[in-house]
Amino acid sequence: MAAPDFDALAVGDVVAERAFDLSRDALVRYAGASGDFNPIHYRDDVATSVGLPGVIAHGMLTMGLAVQPVVDWAGDPARVVDYQVRFTRPVVVDPAEGASVLVTAKVGQLDAEARVARIDLTTTFNAETVLGKAQVRVSLA
């Protein structure tokens, strides 16, 4: 797939937005795929015993969901040359309601010489940021 047109980008452009709905079932499937069976991801009693408000989504699941809209926009996952986040808040997944994670991806910086766009992610749950300093560097050469 063709790369987005680097020359058409401007700092501040929104390149992708998406909402991801999580359920407790999704956490179980992720645990099986990742091998991360920490009970804070499926047992409320364990989660609350360690000071969490309830069962939380895996950090790597949240991180993976957040970058996916950028991967889709870039057209090829190999164009992602760097991805970093800082976990700031947990995503609490209610047993009945689940959780909705919202991702907005904006151009934060453009390196014309390298033709690399830094895409800044705003990732929220219940209107609070859950990933800080979330940045994806995408090569559009």
Summary of the structure (lengths in Angstrom):
residues: 141
radius of gyration: 16.5
end to end distance: 13.4
largest distance: 52.9
contacts: 417
relative contact order: 0.24
helix: 30%
strand: 40%
